[in-house]
């Protein structure tokens, strides 16, 4: 990766202070949100913990962009999208009208899907994380619960 192209881009946007972390694996820059928003082409918003406005984070819901030359040397911009996990979270007392009910019928209604399509080369992937994993019996139950055609799954 060409670190100099990233540093040049930062300097051209008035950002002079930076430091490297972990033997130059990370480049850390601290700037106000309006500066980051301008150079990344995004807007930032304040997100508050439910029931505790003293806990808040500045993050964006937009996809950021950087010049092509910089993008080739940049893996990601941290502190832009993800919110940290809080140990104690209070649930909202007003549940979402769709809470716990996102299923194929809801998706069809929300996205106004009126026709069923099929294509022999369609594929789908399943991610496993946070102690959640693929279960053949769960998938078969899902197909059955929502009157979907049974399909074979190839595990790689």
C-alpha positions as CSV (number, residue, x, y, z in Angstrom):
1,X,0.0,0.0,0.0
2,X,1.2,3.5,-0.8
3,X,1.0,5.3,2.5
4,X,2.4,8.5,1.0
5,X,-0.7,8.9,-1.2
6,X,-2.9,8.8,1.9
7,X,-0.7,11.3,3.7
8,X,-0.6,13.6,0.7
9,X,-4.4,13.5,0.5
10,X,-4.7,14.3,4.2
11,X,-2.3,17.2,3.9
12,X,-4.1,18.5,0.8
13,X,-7.2,18.7,3.0
14,X,-5.5,20.6,5.7
15,X,-4.8,17.6,8.0
16,X,-1.2,17.8,9.2
17,X,-1.3,15.8,12.4
18,X,-1.3,12.0,12.3
19,X,0.5,9.1,14.0
20,X,1.1,5.5,13.1
21,X,0.0,2.6,15.4
22,X,1.3,-1.0,15.6
23,X,4.4,-0.7,13.5
24,X,2.7,1.4,10.8
25,X,-0.2,-1.0,10.4
26,X,-2.7,1.8,11.2
27,X,-2.7,5.5,10.5
28,X,-4.6,7.5,13.1
29,X,-6.0,10.9,12.5
30,X,-8.3,12.9,14.8
31,X,-10.4,15.6,13.2
32,X,-13.7,17.3,13.9
33,X,-16.7,15.5,12.4
34,X,-17.4,18.4,9.9
35,X,-13.8,18.1,8.5
36,X,-14.1,14.3,8.2
37,X,-17.6,14.7,6.6
38,X,-16.2,17.2,4.0
39,X,-13.3,15.1,2.9
40,X,-15.3,11.8,2.9
41,X,-18.4,13.3,1.3
42,X,-20.7,12.2,4.1
43,X,-22.9,13.7,6.9
44,X,-22.4,12.7,10.5
45,X,-25.1,12.4,13.1
46,X,-25.3,12.1,16.9
47,X,-26.6,8.8,18.2
48,X,-27.7,8.6,21.9
49,X,-28.1,5.6,24.1
50,X,-31.8,5.1,24.9
51,X,-32.6,6.5,28.3
52,X,-29.1,8.0,28.7
53,X,-28.4,11.0,26.6
54,X,-25.0,11.4,28.3
55,X,-23.8,8.4,26.2
56,X,-23.6,9.5,22.6
57,X,-21.5,8.8,19.5
58,X,-21.0,10.7,16.3
59,X,-21.4,8.3,13.3
60,X,-22.6,8.4,9.7
61,X,-25.1,6.3,7.9
62,X,-23.7,7.3,4.5
63,X,-21.2,5.5,2.4
64,X,-18.0,7.5,2.3
65,X,-15.8,8.0,-0.7
66,X,-12.1,8.9,-1.3
67,X,-10.2,9.5,-4.4
68,X,-9.2,6.4,-6.5
69,X,-5.5,6.8,-5.7
70,X,-6.2,7.0,-2.0
71,X,-8.7,4.1,-2.1
72,X,-6.1,1.8,-3.5
73,X,-4.0,2.3,-0.3
74,X,-6.9,2.4,2.2
75,X,-8.6,-0.6,3.7
76,X,-11.3,1.4,5.6
77,X,-12.0,4.5,7.7
78,X,-12.7,3.5,11.3
79,X,-15.0,5.5,13.6
80,X,-17.4,6.3,10.8
81,X,-20.1,3.7,10.8
82,X,-20.1,1.1,13.6
83,X,-21.4,1.9,17.1
84,X,-19.6,0.4,20.1
85,X,-21.4,-2.2,22.2
86,X,-22.6,-0.9,25.5
87,X,-22.7,-3.1,28.5
88,X,-26.1,-1.9,29.7
89,X,-28.7,-1.1,27.1
90,X,-32.3,-0.2,27.8
91,X,-34.8,-1.4,25.3
92,X,-37.2,1.1,23.9
93,X,-40.7,0.9,25.3
94,X,-42.2,1.4,21.9
95,X,-41.5,-1.7,19.8
96,X,-41.2,-1.5,16.1
97,X,-44.4,-2.6,14.3
98,X,-42.2,-5.2,12.4
99,X,-40.2,-6.3,15.4
100,X,-39.8,-10.1,15.2
101,X,-41.8,-10.4,12.1
102,X,-39.5,-9.9,9.1
103,X,-40.3,-12.8,6.8
104,X,-40.7,-13.3,3.1
105,X,-44.3,-11.9,3.1
106,X,-43.3,-8.7,5.0
107,X,-40.3,-8.2,2.6
108,X,-42.6,-8.7,-0.4
109,X,-45.1,-6.2,1.0
110,X,-42.5,-3.5,2.0
111,X,-40.7,-3.8,-1.4
112,X,-43.9,-4.1,-3.4
113,X,-42.8,-7.4,-5.0
114,X,-45.8,-8.8,-6.9
115,X,-44.2,-11.5,-9.0
116,X,-42.3,-14.6,-8.1
117,X,-39.1,-15.0,-10.1
118,X,-36.7,-17.9,-10.6
119,X,-33.4,-18.3,-12.2
120,X,-31.4,-21.5,-12.1
121,X,-28.1,-19.8,-11.4
122,X,-29.3,-17.8,-8.3
123,X,-27.2,-18.4,-5.2
124,X,-27.3,-17.3,-1.6
125,X,-24.7,-17.2,1.1
126,X,-25.1,-17.6,4.9
127,X,-22.8,-15.9,7.4
128,X,-22.1,-17.3,10.8
129,X,-21.2,-14.9,13.7
130,X,-22.1,-14.0,17.2
131,X,-22.8,-17.7,18.1
132,X,-25.3,-17.9,15.3
133,X,-24.8,-20.6,12.7
134,X,-26.4,-22.4,9.8
135,X,-28.7,-25.2,10.8
136,X,-30.2,-27.5,8.1
137,X,-33.3,-28.2,10.4
138,X,-33.8,-24.4,10.9
139,X,-33.7,-23.8,7.2
140,X,-36.2,-26.6,6.5
141,X,-38.5,-25.1,9.2
142,X,-38.2,-21.7,7.6
143,X,-39.2,-23.1,4.2
144,X,-42.1,-25.0,5.7
145,X,-43.3,-22.0,7.9
146,X,-43.5,-19.7,4.9
147,X,-44.6,-22.2,2.3
148,X,-41.4,-21.9,0.3
149,X,-40.1,-24.5,-2.0
150,X,-37.5,-26.8,-0.4
151,X,-34.1,-26.3,-1.8
152,X,-30.8,-28.1,-1.4
153,X,-27.9,-26.4,0.4
154,X,-24.3,-27.0,-0.4
155,X,-21.9,-26.4,2.5
156,X,-18.4,-25.4,1.5
